[in-house]
Amino acid sequence: MPTVAIVGRPNVGKSALFNRLAGRKIAIVHDQPGVTRDRIAAPCTLTAHRCTLIDTGGIGATLDDGFGEQVAIEADIAMQTADLILFLVDAQEGLTSIDQALAQKLRKAKPPVLLVLNKVDHDKHESSFADFTSLGLPDSVFVSAEHGRNFGELIDKMDAVLTPLHIETEEVMEVAEKIGIKLAIIGKPNAGKSSLINAILKDKRTIVSEIAGTTRDAVDLPYSFAGENFTLIDTAGLRPRGKRDNSVEVFSAIRSEKAIRRADLCVLVIDLAGGVSSQDRKIAQLILDEKKPCLIVLNKFDLFHPGAAYKERVAEAEEQVRRELFFLSYAPFVACSAKTGDSTEHVLKKAIAIKKGAQDIPGTGKLNRILQAAIDKNPPPSDNKAKRVKLYYATTALNDKYSVIPVPTLVLFVNDKHLMKDSYEAYLTNQFREAHPAPGIPIIFSIRSRTRREWEPPKKGNQGH
């Protein structure tokens, strides 16, 4: 659902507006500034299509218990993740320096901003609008959150932004549902990619040959399995750039790389009988660089130590792939034989399991508890000036291109991102993976610096500059 964030300085009526739009009293309404400290979310009941409301803490509050910076970060997160921002001001009190500082930041915000002048209980209060035109925000509306005055116009303006988003989301979801999970079957030449697809489809739809490079193009093949729609993308084998001996092969490689980028899940096919090669590692690195969900298929398992016991063969295969592709440790694997068809159905079963596991995205509270526990267990190292990274807050952000299998970015707000060492980020990754396993899904961190100075209102005498 689209998200609407309500932001503004303390005591302008954000919680009252939130409660009225939500249709029930959820946020605490109090005259004391800074009562709302955390983001509170609830569905909106008044708009034509459902959306999620976010009530933030008051920006610029001077709180005795030191929560001012945390509240500012909360509001910043809401602004970065919202589809529409309701910038609430007190029309009776008039324009303040904090309003001006916040408007300066909101003018750079990506989502549209609607200026909402609150506490307009009578027509005479609308005369204060002239003061707020200097904020440079193009759209505005007068309301009284306490008495519900002029909420019809407010809802109309919200629907003007949200309805197209809702229609677009429905269209995207409808198309995505028909296409299903896009699986890019990738690997070096002659690893058995086309054979694997034929085994899954139980049909000789793709050309299978001992000659490397038979598949020149990326071919999309629709298929349904266990109630789930798939689009299998058969790609040309990726050879090292120096061994691409003609223009056709070069273009085939380009198409394969594009297939990786548009896939929901990359299925890396490895010739287990021949062992993990340097080209396998290069392809795996490409998947990692694109931050793609991944499943490793160990093909030709029937030729891998055929005389040994099954469990021993699986254990040895896992040890080999984990050693050679250690940097792709988040990817689970399936051992099968495309030629005999043995265990090939587990490829799609594992893909469905990866999709299901990806839906369980940790909430803000759980994420912060996991990371804080990791920091308490092993504090970050200090630099040569005895400074160390300090985590203020963490949240998750979703990228639109990961619509079918979500891959969240874990956004960490810290005092100085340059203090985050690679080794400590790797430690946090391992700790998060241990607490929240999501096989096949990469963990992406985005480290952002936040300082108190970013939220200070402009000094007197500089308000017009």
C-alpha positions as CSV (number, residue, x, y, z in Angstrom):
1,M,0.0,0.0,0.0
2,P,1.1,3.6,-0.5
3,T,2.5,5.3,2.5
4,V,1.5,8.8,3.8
5,A,3.8,10.4,6.4
6,I,2.7,13.2,8.7
7,V,5.6,15.5,9.7
8,G,5.9,18.8,11.5
9,R,7.2,20.5,14.5
10,P,5.9,19.6,18.0
11,N,2.3,20.4,19.1
12,V,0.9,21.3,15.7
13,G,-1.7,18.5,15.8
14,K,0.0,15.6,14.0
15,S,-1.5,13.0,16.3
16,A,-5.0,14.5,16.1
17,L,-4.8,14.4,12.3
18,F,-3.5,10.9,12.4
19,N,-6.3,9.7,14.6
20,R,-9.0,11.3,12.4
21,L,-7.6,9.9,9.2
22,A,-7.2,6.4,10.8
23,G,-10.8,6.6,12.2
24,R,-9.8,5.8,15.8
25,K,-7.6,7.1,18.6
26,I,-4.2,5.4,18.2
27,A,-1.7,8.2,18.7
28,I,-1.5,10.0,22.0
29,V,-2.8,13.6,21.8
30,H,-1.3,15.9,24.4
31,D,-0.4,19.6,24.7
32,Q,3.1,18.8,25.9
33,P,5.6,19.0,23.0
34,G,7.4,15.8,22.1
35,V,4.8,13.3,23.3
36,T,5.0,11.3,20.1
37,R,8.6,9.9,19.9
38,D,8.3,6.9,17.6
39,R,6.7,6.3,14.2
40,I,3.2,4.9,14.6
41,A,1.5,3.3,11.6
42,A,-2.1,2.5,10.8
43,P,-4.3,2.1,7.7
44,C,-6.2,5.2,6.5
45,T,-10.0,4.7,6.4
46,L,-11.1,7.8,4.6
47,T,-9.2,7.8,1.3
48,A,-10.7,6.0,-1.8
49,H,-7.9,3.4,-1.6
50,R,-6.2,2.0,1.4
51,C,-2.9,3.6,2.4
52,T,-0.7,3.4,5.4
53,L,-0.4,6.5,7.7
54,I,2.8,7.2,9.6
55,D,2.7,9.6,12.5
56,T,6.2,10.9,13.4
57,G,7.7,12.5,16.4
58,G,7.8,16.3,16.4
59,I,10.8,17.7,14.6
60,G,13.0,20.3,16.4
61,A,11.7,19.3,19.8
62,T,13.9,20.2,22.8
63,L,13.4,17.2,25.0
64,D,15.0,16.9,28.4
65,D,15.7,13.2,28.1
66,G,17.8,13.5,24.9
67,F,15.4,12.1,22.4
68,G,15.5,15.1,20.1
69,E,18.0,13.7,17.7
70,Q,16.2,10.3,17.6
71,V,12.9,12.0,16.9
72,A,14.5,13.9,14.0
73,I,15.9,10.7,12.5
74,E,12.5,9.0,12.8
75,A,10.9,11.8,10.8
76,D,13.8,11.6,8.2
77,I,13.1,7.9,7.7
78,A,9.4,8.6,7.2
79,M,10.2,11.3,4.6
80,Q,12.5,8.9,2.7
81,T,10.0,6.0,2.6
82,A,6.7,7.9,2.0
83,D,4.7,8.2,-1.2
84,L,3.0,11.4,0.1
85,I,4.1,13.8,2.9
86,L,1.6,15.8,4.8
87,F,3.5,18.8,6.2
88,L,1.5,20.0,9.2
89,V,1.8,23.6,10.5
90,D,-0.1,25.6,13.1
91,A,-2.1,28.3,11.2
92,Q,-3.0,30.1,14.4
93,E,0.5,30.4,15.8
94,G,2.0,31.3,12.4
95,L,5.2,30.6,10.7
96,T,8.2,29.6,12.9
97,S,11.9,29.1,12.2
98,I,11.5,25.3,12.7
99,D,8.8,25.3,10.0
100,Q,11.2,27.1,7.7
101,A,14.0,24.7,8.4
102,L,11.7,21.7,7.7
103,A,10.3,23.2,4.5
104,Q,13.8,23.7,3.2
105,K,14.4,20.0,3.7
106,L,11.0,19.0,2.3
107,R,11.5,20.9,-0.9
108,K,14.3,18.4,-1.7
109,A,12.1,15.4,-0.9
110,K,11.3,13.0,-3.7
111,P,7.6,12.4,-2.8
112,P,5.0,15.2,-3.3
113,V,4.4,17.4,-0.2
114,L,1.0,18.8,0.8
115,L,1.1,21.7,3.2
116,V,-1.7,21.3,5.7
117,L,-2.5,24.3,7.8
118,N,-4.1,23.0,11.0
119,K,-6.2,24.6,13.7
120,V,-8.2,26.6,11.2
121,D,-11.5,26.5,13.2
122,H,-12.9,29.6,11.6
123,D,-12.6,31.4,8.2
124,K,-10.7,34.3,9.9
125,H,-7.8,32.0,10.6
126,E,-7.2,31.5,6.9
127,S,-5.7,35.0,6.7
128,S,-2.5,33.5,8.1
129,F,-1.9,31.7,4.8
130,A,0.1,34.6,3.5
131,D,2.9,33.9,6.0
132,F,3.3,30.3,4.7
133,T,3.5,31.1,1.0
134,S,7.2,31.9,1.6
135,L,7.8,28.2,2.2
136,G,7.7,27.6,-1.5
137,L,5.4,24.6,-1.4
138,P,2.9,24.5,-4.3
139,D,-0.1,22.7,-2.8
140,S,-1.9,23.5,0.5
141,V,-5.2,23.0,2.4
142,F,-6.8,24.5,5.6
143,V,-8.1,22.0,8.1
144,S,-9.1,21.6,11.7
145,A,-8.0,18.1,12.8
146,E,-9.8,18.5,16.1
147,H,-13.2,19.3,14.6
148,G,-12.8,17.6,11.2
149,R,-13.2,20.9,9.3
150,N,-12.5,20.8,5.5
151,F,-11.4,17.1,5.6
152,G,-13.3,16.5,2.3
153,E,-10.8,18.8,0.4
154,L,-7.9,17.2,2.2
155,I,-9.0,13.7,1.2
156,D,-9.5,14.8,-2.4
157,K,-6.0,16.1,-2.5
158,M,-4.6,12.9,-1.0
159,D,-6.6,10.8,-3.5
160,A,-5.2,12.8,-6.4
161,V,-1.8,11.5,-5.4
162,L,-2.7,8.0,-4.1
163,T,-5.2,6.8,-6.7
164,P,-2.7,6.7,-9.6
165,L,-0.2,4.9,-7.3
166,H,-2.9,2.3,-6.4
167,I,-3.8,1.7,-10.1
168,E,-0.1,1.4,-11.0
169,T,0.5,-1.0,-8.2
170,E,-2.5,-3.1,-9.2
171,E,-1.3,-3.2,-12.8
172,V,2.2,-4.2,-11.8
173,M,0.9,-6.9,-9.4
174,E,-1.4,-8.3,-12.1
175,V,1.4,-8.5,-14.7
176,A,3.8,-9.9,-12.1
177,E,1.3,-12.6,-11.1
178,K,1.0,-13.8,-14.7
179,I,4.7,-13.8,-15.3
180,G,5.4,-15.3,-11.9
181,I,8.9,-15.8,-10.6
182,K,11.5,-15.0,-13.3
183,L,14.2,-17.6,-13.1
184,A,17.4,-16.8,-15.0
185,I,19.1,-20.1,-15.7
186,I,22.8,-19.1,-16.0
187,G,26.2,-20.7,-16.1
188,K,29.2,-21.4,-18.3
189,P,28.7,-23.2,-21.6
190,N,27.8,-26.8,-21.5
191,A,27.0,-26.8,-17.8
192,G,23.6,-28.3,-18.6
193,K,21.3,-25.2,-18.5
194,S,19.1,-26.2,-21.4
195,S,19.0,-29.8,-20.2
196,L,17.9,-28.6,-16.8
197,I,15.0,-26.6,-18.3
198,N,13.9,-29.5,-20.5
199,A,14.0,-31.8,-17.4
200,I,11.8,-29.3,-15.5
201,L,9.4,-28.8,-18.4
202,K,9.5,-32.5,-19.3
203,D,9.8,-31.3,-22.8
204,K,12.6,-30.9,-25.4
205,R,11.7,-27.3,-25.9
206,T,15.3,-26.0,-25.9
207,I,18.2,-27.3,-28.0
208,V,20.5,-29.6,-26.2
209,S,23.9,-30.3,-27.7
210,E,27.4,-31.2,-26.7
211,I,28.6,-28.2,-28.7
212,A,29.2,-25.3,-26.3
213,G,27.3,-22.1,-27.2
214,T,24.3,-23.8,-28.8
215,T,21.9,-21.4,-27.0
216,R,22.6,-17.9,-28.5
217,D,19.7,-15.9,-27.1
218,A,17.9,-15.5,-23.8
219,V,14.6,-17.3,-24.2
220,D,11.6,-16.8,-21.9
221,L,9.6,-20.0,-21.2
222,P,6.3,-19.8,-19.1
223,Y,5.6,-22.7,-16.7
224,S,3.4,-23.5,-13.7
225,F,4.4,-25.7,-10.8
226,A,2.7,-26.3,-7.5
227,G,0.3,-23.4,-8.0
228,E,3.1,-21.0,-8.7
229,N,3.8,-19.3,-12.1
230,F,7.3,-19.2,-13.4
231,T,9.1,-17.7,-16.4
232,L,12.3,-19.7,-17.1
233,I,14.9,-17.6,-18.9
234,D,17.3,-19.9,-20.8
235,T,20.5,-17.9,-21.4
236,A,23.6,-18.4,-23.4
237,G,26.6,-19.7,-21.5
238,L,28.9,-17.0,-20.3
239,R,32.5,-17.5,-21.4
240,P,35.4,-15.3,-20.3
241,R,35.5,-12.1,-22.3
242,G,38.9,-13.0,-23.9
243,K,37.4,-16.3,-25.3
244,R,34.4,-14.7,-27.0
245,D,35.5,-15.4,-30.6
246,N,32.8,-13.6,-32.6
247,S,30.2,-10.8,-32.4
248,V,27.3,-13.2,-32.0
249,E,28.8,-14.7,-28.8
250,V,29.5,-11.2,-27.5
251,F,25.9,-10.1,-27.9
252,S,24.7,-13.4,-26.4
253,A,26.8,-12.7,-23.3
254,I,25.3,-9.2,-23.1
255,R,21.8,-10.7,-23.2
256,S,22.7,-13.1,-20.5
257,E,23.9,-10.4,-18.3
258,K,20.7,-8.4,-18.9
259,A,18.7,-11.6,-18.0
260,I,20.5,-11.6,-14.6
261,R,19.5,-8.0,-14.0
262,R,15.8,-8.6,-14.8
263,A,15.5,-11.9,-13.0
264,D,13.8,-12.3,-9.7
265,L,16.0,-15.3,-8.9
266,C,19.3,-16.4,-10.5
267,V,19.8,-20.1,-10.8
268,L,23.5,-20.7,-11.2
269,V,24.1,-24.1,-12.8
270,I,27.5,-25.7,-12.1
271,D,28.9,-28.8,-13.7
272,L,29.6,-30.7,-10.5
273,A,31.5,-33.5,-12.3
274,G,33.9,-31.0,-13.7
275,G,34.2,-29.0,-10.5
276,V,33.8,-25.3,-9.7
277,S,35.8,-23.3,-12.3
278,S,37.2,-19.8,-12.3
279,Q,34.4,-18.8,-14.8
280,D,31.8,-20.2,-12.3
281,R,33.3,-17.8,-9.7
282,K,33.1,-14.9,-12.1
283,I,29.5,-15.5,-12.9
284,A,28.8,-15.9,-9.2
285,Q,30.5,-12.5,-8.6
286,L,28.2,-10.9,-11.2
287,I,25.2,-12.2,-9.3
288,L,26.6,-10.8,-6.1
289,D,27.4,-7.4,-7.7
290,E,23.8,-7.2,-8.9
291,K,22.6,-8.1,-5.4
292,K,20.3,-10.8,-6.7
293,P,18.6,-13.7,-4.9
294,C,20.4,-16.9,-5.9
295,L,20.0,-20.6,-6.0
296,I,22.9,-22.9,-6.9
297,V,22.2,-26.0,-8.9
298,L,24.9,-28.7,-8.8
299,N,24.2,-30.5,-12.0
300,K,25.6,-33.9,-13.2
301,F,25.4,-35.1,-9.6
302,D,25.1,-38.7,-11.0
303,L,28.7,-38.4,-12.2
304,F,30.0,-37.1,-8.9
305,H,31.7,-39.9,-7.0
306,P,29.0,-42.4,-8.1
307,G,30.3,-45.3,-5.9
308,A,30.1,-43.4,-2.6
309,A,27.1,-43.2,-0.3
310,Y,24.5,-40.5,-1.1
311,K,24.9,-38.5,2.1
312,E,28.7,-38.5,1.7
313,R,28.4,-37.3,-1.9
314,V,26.1,-34.5,-0.8
315,A,28.3,-33.5,2.1
316,E,31.4,-33.4,-0.2
317,A,29.6,-31.5,-2.9
318,E,28.4,-28.9,-0.3
319,E,32.0,-28.6,1.1
320,Q,33.3,-28.0,-2.4
321,V,30.8,-25.3,-3.4
322,R,31.0,-23.5,-0.1
323,R,34.8,-23.4,-0.3
324,E,34.9,-22.2,-3.9
325,L,31.9,-19.8,-3.8
326,F,32.4,-18.6,-0.2
327,F,31.3,-15.1,-1.1
328,L,27.9,-16.4,-2.3
329,S,27.2,-18.2,1.0
330,Y,23.6,-16.9,1.2
331,A,22.6,-19.1,-1.8
332,P,21.2,-22.6,-1.0
333,F,21.9,-25.4,-3.4
334,V,20.2,-28.3,-5.1
335,A,22.1,-31.4,-6.3
336,C,20.5,-33.0,-9.3
337,S,21.0,-34.6,-12.7
338,A,19.3,-32.8,-15.6
339,K,20.2,-35.7,-17.9
340,T,18.4,-38.4,-15.8
341,G,15.8,-35.9,-14.3
342,D,16.7,-37.0,-10.8
343,S,15.8,-34.3,-8.2
344,T,15.2,-31.6,-10.8
345,E,11.8,-30.9,-9.3
346,H,13.6,-29.6,-6.2
347,V,14.8,-26.6,-8.2
348,L,11.3,-25.1,-8.4
349,K,10.4,-26.3,-4.9
350,K,13.5,-24.5,-3.5
351,A,12.6,-21.4,-5.6
352,I,9.1,-21.3,-4.0
353,A,10.7,-21.7,-0.6
354,I,13.1,-18.8,-1.2
355,K,10.1,-16.6,-2.3
356,K,8.1,-17.5,0.8
357,G,11.0,-16.9,3.1
358,A,11.7,-13.5,1.5
359,Q,8.2,-12.3,2.5
360,D,9.1,-12.4,6.2
361,I,10.8,-9.0,6.3
362,P,11.9,-8.0,9.8
363,G,10.1,-5.1,11.3
364,T,11.9,-2.0,12.5
365,G,11.7,-3.1,16.2
366,K,13.0,-6.6,15.5
367,L,15.8,-5.3,13.2
368,N,17.0,-2.8,15.9
369,R,16.9,-5.5,18.6
370,I,19.0,-7.9,16.4
371,L,21.6,-5.2,15.6
372,Q,21.8,-3.9,19.2
373,A,22.3,-7.4,20.5
374,A,25.1,-7.8,18.0
375,I,26.7,-4.5,19.1
376,D,26.4,-5.4,22.8
377,K,28.0,-8.8,22.1
378,N,30.9,-7.3,20.2
379,P,31.2,-3.5,20.2
380,P,32.6,-1.8,17.1
381,P,36.3,-1.1,17.0
382,S,37.6,2.4,17.4
383,D,39.8,4.3,14.9
384,N,43.2,5.8,15.6
385,K,41.5,8.9,17.2
386,A,39.5,6.7,19.6
387,K,36.3,7.3,17.7
388,R,33.9,4.5,16.9
389,V,30.7,4.1,14.9
390,K,27.5,4.6,16.9
391,L,24.2,3.2,15.7
392,Y,21.2,5.5,16.2
393,Y,18.6,3.6,14.4
394,A,17.9,1.0,11.7
395,T,15.1,0.4,9.3
396,T,14.3,-1.5,6.1
397,A,13.7,-0.1,2.7
398,L,12.4,-2.0,-0.3
399,N,13.5,-1.5,-3.9
400,D,10.8,-1.5,-6.6
401,K,12.8,-3.8,-8.8
402,Y,12.5,-6.6,-6.3
403,S,8.7,-6.9,-6.5
404,V,8.3,-10.7,-6.6
405,I,11.1,-11.7,-4.2
406,P,11.7,-8.8,-1.9
407,V,15.3,-7.9,-1.1
408,P,15.3,-5.3,1.6
409,T,18.1,-2.8,2.2
410,L,18.9,-2.4,5.8
411,V,19.4,1.3,6.4
412,L,21.6,2.1,9.3
413,F,21.7,5.7,10.6
414,V,25.0,6.2,12.4
415,N,27.1,9.1,13.7
416,D,29.7,8.8,10.9
417,K,29.5,6.2,8.2
418,H,33.2,6.4,7.6
419,L,33.8,4.8,11.0
420,M,32.0,1.6,9.8
421,K,34.8,-0.9,8.9
422,D,34.2,-3.6,6.3
423,S,35.1,-6.3,8.9
424,Y,32.5,-5.0,11.3
425,E,29.8,-4.7,8.6
426,A,30.6,-8.3,7.7
427,Y,30.2,-9.2,11.4
428,L,26.7,-7.5,11.5
429,T,25.8,-9.3,8.4
430,N,26.6,-12.7,9.9
431,Q,24.8,-11.8,13.1
432,F,21.7,-10.7,11.3
433,R,21.8,-13.8,9.1
434,E,22.0,-16.0,12.2
435,A,19.0,-14.3,13.9
436,H,16.9,-13.9,10.7
437,P,17.9,-16.6,8.2
438,A,16.4,-16.0,4.7
439,P,18.1,-18.6,2.3
440,G,18.8,-17.2,-1.1
441,I,18.4,-13.5,-0.2
442,P,21.4,-11.2,0.0
443,I,21.8,-8.8,2.9
444,I,22.3,-5.2,1.7
445,F,23.4,-2.5,4.2
446,S,23.1,1.2,3.5
447,I,25.1,3.2,6.0
448,R,24.1,6.8,6.4
449,S,25.5,9.6,8.6
450,R,23.2,11.8,10.6
451,T,24.2,14.7,12.8
452,R,22.3,17.0,15.1
453,R,23.3,20.0,13.0
454,E,21.2,18.7,10.1
455,W,18.1,19.5,12.1
456,E,18.9,22.8,13.7
457,P,16.6,25.6,12.5
458,P,18.2,28.5,10.6
459,K,19.8,31.2,12.8
460,K,18.2,34.5,13.1
461,G,19.2,36.9,10.3
462,N,19.8,34.0,7.8
463,Q,16.2,32.9,7.3
464,G,15.9,34.5,3.9
465,H,19.1,33.0,2.5
